[in-house]
Amino acid sequence: MRGIIRFVGFKILWDVSVTGAENVPDGGPAILMMNHISLLDPVLCMGAVMNRFVIPMSKIENLNNPLLNPFIRFWGAYTINRGEIDRRALVSSIELLKSGQLILIAPEGTRQKNGLTQPKEGMAYIATKADAIIVPAAISGAIGWESNLKKLKRTRINLNFGPPFRFKPPENTRAAREALPAMMTEAMYRLALAVTDPQGRGVYADTSQAMAEYLEFLTPDEIHPPG
């Protein structure tokens, strides 16, 4: 299916360029932190990563879509109920990560066509519980691909993977919980820096405000261990 996505999708339906793929670690618990601007975004991420398998988190409503349901089940995606704190989805995410998987999460929770907005705190909670690596997966140019396709026009899309990092929360449990919003803010600025279209950075457009008090960046040997 990944081959179909890359050949039919990347080469025929859309004009997709992938940059920064070397930032996706070869193994271990990791999260693709994706901005969400179109229905196409998860498919782009699933097709772009070649060195391992991507397990996406999908809103539970997609199971009611007769076209998406078989694809979600066949690929092995898992669902989240966005209308509440879905503890089942949180536990599933942590268990997948602890088993060494790479999962895909859109921290904003839903599509945002006007650029990045404030995220939920769930991703930071999941990542710290599983000591997971975070890889920004920034999509630019995908808005309007449906109308372009109807005109037999290929949409030029870029998927850029930013430098990977881990969260380094305070050792005190309560302080770590209180730091979740700040951790997510720092992570969102890293996602904004990876977005190649400045208009897609939204509320994080002023990247001079990016900080790394709670972030620890990986070395090349940590991303791709020798041997």
C-alpha positions in Angstrom: 0.0 0.0 0.0 2.9 2.4 0.7 4.2 1.7 -2.8 0.7 2.5 -4.3 0.7 5.8 -2.3 4.1 6.8 -3.5 3.6 5.8 -7.2 -0.1 6.7 -7.8 -0.3 9.5 -5.2 3.1 11.2 -5.2 3.8 10.8 -8.9 0.4 10.9 -10.7 -2.3 12.5 -8.5 -0.1 15.1 -6.8 3.4 16.5 -7.1 4.9 15.6 -3.7 8.4 16.5 -2.6 9.8 15.0 0.7 12.6 16.7 2.5 14.3 15.9 5.8 13.5 12.1 5.7 16.8 11.5 7.3 15.4 12.9 10.5 13.0 9.9 11.0 14.8 7.5 13.4 15.4 4.0 12.3 13.8 2.4 15.4 12.5 3.0 18.9 9.4 4.8 20.2 8.7 7.8 18.1 5.9 10.2 17.2 5.4 12.0 13.9 4.0 15.4 15.0 1.9 16.5 12.0 0.2 19.8 11.1 -3.2 19.1 9.7 -4.4 21.2 6.7 -6.2 18.6 4.5 -7.7 15.2 4.4 -4.6 14.1 2.5 -2.1 14.7 5.3 -2.0 11.3 7.1 -1.7 9.5 3.7 1.3 11.8 2.8 3.1 10.9 6.0 2.4 7.1 5.7 3.8 7.1 2.2 6.8 9.4 2.8 8.4 7.4 5.6 10.4 4.6 4.1 12.6 3.3 6.9 9.7 2.1 9.1 6.0 1.6 9.4 3.7 4.5 10.4 0.7 3.8 12.6 -1.7 6.8 12.4 -4.3 8.0 15.0 -7.6 8.6 13.3 -10.8 10.3 14.5 -13.4 7.7 15.2 -15.9 9.3 12.8 -13.7 8.1 9.9 -14.9 4.5 10.6 -18.4 5.7 9.4 -16.9 6.6 6.0 -17.4 3.6 3.6 -14.3 4.6 1.7 -12.0 5.3 4.6 -13.1 2.5 6.9 -11.5 -0.4 4.9 -8.3 1.6 4.5 -8.1 2.4 8.2 -8.6 -1.2 9.3 -6.3 -2.7 6.7 -3.5 -0.3 7.5 -3.9 -0.9 11.3 -4.7 2.7 12.4 -6.3 3.3 15.8 -9.0 5.7 16.7 -9.6 8.6 19.0 -12.9 10.2 20.2 -12.1 13.9 19.9 -15.2 15.0 21.9 -13.7 13.9 25.2 -10.5 12.9 27.0 -10.2 9.5 25.3 -8.2 7.5 27.9 -8.4 4.4 25.7 -6.6 6.2 22.9 -4.0 7.6 25.3 -3.3 4.1 26.6 -3.1 2.7 23.1 -0.7 5.4 22.1 1.6 4.7 25.1 1.5 0.9 24.6 2.4 1.3 20.9 5.3 3.5 21.7 6.6 1.3 24.4 6.6 -1.6 21.9 8.9 0.5 19.7 6.4 1.8 17.1 6.2 5.0 15.2 2.8 6.7 15.5 1.3 9.7 13.8 -0.5 12.4 15.8 -2.0 15.8 14.8 -1.6 17.7 18.1 -4.2 20.4 17.1 -6.8 17.6 17.0 -8.5 18.7 13.7 -7.8 20.4 10.4 -6.6 24.0 10.5 -6.6 25.7 7.0 -5.4 29.0 8.4 -2.2 27.8 9.9 -1.1 26.3 13.2 -3.2 26.9 16.3 -3.0 26.0 20.0 -2.6 22.2 20.4 -4.0 19.8 22.9 -1.6 18.6 25.7 -2.1 14.9 25.1 0.9 14.4 22.8 3.3 15.7 25.5 1.7 13.5 28.1 2.0 10.4 25.8 5.6 11.2 24.7 6.9 11.7 28.3 5.2 8.5 29.5 6.8 6.5 26.7 10.1 8.5 26.5 9.3 8.9 22.8 11.2 10.8 20.1 9.2 13.6 18.4 9.7 14.3 14.7 8.0 17.4 13.3 6.1 16.4 10.0 5.3 19.7 8.3 3.0 19.7 5.3 2.7 22.7 2.9 0.6 23.2 -0.2 -2.0 20.5 0.3 -5.0 22.9 0.7 -7.2 22.8 -2.4 -5.8 19.5 -3.8 -9.4 18.2 -4.4 -10.5 21.1 -6.6 -7.2 20.9 -8.5 -7.7 17.2 -9.1 -11.1 17.8 -10.6 -9.4 20.1 -13.0 -6.8 17.4 -13.8 -4.2 19.6 -12.2 -1.5 18.2 -9.9 -1.1 20.0 -6.6 2.5 20.7 -5.5 3.0 19.6 -2.0 6.0 19.5 0.3 6.4 17.3 3.4 9.3 18.4 5.5 10.6 16.4 8.5 12.2 18.7 11.1 15.0 17.8 13.6 13.9 15.2 16.1 13.8 15.8 19.8 12.7 14.4 23.2 10.9 16.2 25.9 12.9 16.7 29.1 10.2 17.5 31.7 10.9 18.4 35.4 11.7 15.4 37.6 8.9 16.3 40.0 5.7 14.7 38.8 3.4 17.6 39.6 5.8 20.1 38.0 6.0 17.9 34.9 2.2 17.8 34.6 2.1 21.6 35.0 4.8 22.0 32.4 2.8 20.2 29.7 1.4 23.4 28.1 4.9 25.0 27.9 6.3 21.7 26.5 3.7 21.7 23.7 4.3 25.4 22.9 8.0 24.7 22.4 7.1 21.6 20.3 4.7 23.6 18.1 7.4 26.2 17.4 9.6 23.4 16.1 6.7 22.3 13.9 6.4 25.8 12.7 10.1 26.0 11.8 9.6 22.9 9.7 6.7 24.3 7.7 8.2 25.6 4.5 5.3 27.9 3.7 5.5 30.8 6.3 1.7 31.4 5.9 1.1 28.0 7.4 2.7 28.8 10.7 -0.3 30.5 12.1 -0.1 31.6 15.7 3.5 30.4 15.8 4.6 32.6 12.9 7.1 34.5 15.0 9.7 31.7 15.2 12.1 34.0 17.1 10.0 33.1 20.1 11.0 29.4 19.8 12.6 28.1 23.0 14.0 24.7 24.0 13.8 24.6 27.8 12.0 21.3 27.7 13.5 19.9 24.5 16.5 17.7 24.0 17.6 17.3 20.3 19.0 14.0 19.0 22.5 13.5 17.5 22.9 11.9 14.1 24.1 8.7 15.8 21.0 8.6 17.9 18.7 8.9 14.9 20.6 6.3 12.9 22.7 4.2 15.2 25.9 2.9 13.6 25.9 -0.7 12.5 
